[in-house]
Amino acid sequence: MGQTAVVLGGAGAMASSCVYDLQETSDLDEVVIADASAELAERFLEILDEDVCRFEQVDANDVEDLVRVLEDADYFANGLPYAFEMNVLEAVERVGDLQGVDLNAFEFDEVMDHSAALADANSSLYFANGGLVITTGMGMLGCRQMDSVREA
C-alpha cells in the first residue's frame, strides 16, 4: 500500500499550493484534498492529476469527521483557519502515527501544550505561520537544484 497525505483546507488559497506541490514533487501515491467546499475542490481537481489527487469533504467543526479523513493518512498538512486548531490537534492525537505540518499555528504556547499528547500518539507536528513554512520549503527545494553557491 502506498503513502497518503491529507491536506486539511486543501482547496483554500494557502493549502492548495501545498496540494499542488505535493502532487508535483513527492512520491506520494495519494494526496487528499480535505475541505468543506466541494465546489472549490472540484474546480481545483480540474488542473490536478486525477490519478494522485482526490477530494474528501470534511466538517472541521466535527472532530469525528476530522478523524475519519485522517485515519488512513501517513502525512497531513493543516491549512484550515486557526479557529479549527484544537479540533485538528485532538483528531491527530486520536488517530496517531501521523507526521504533519501546520500552516496556521499562531498561538504557539497553546499548540505546544499538546506536545506530550502528540508524542504519546507517535505523531509529530511542525508548525509556523503558513507563509513562512511555504517560503522556506520552496527555498529548500530550490537549493537542491543548485550546483554551487559563491559569495558575492
Secondary structure, DSSP 8 states (H G I E B T S, - for coil): ---EEEEETTTSTTHHHHHHHHHHH---SEEEEEES-HHHHHHHHTTS-TTTEEEEE--TT-HHHHHHHHTT-SEEEE-S-GGGHHHHHHHHHHH-S-EEEESB---HHHHHTTHHHHHHTT-EEEE-BHHHHHHHHHHHHHHTT-S-----
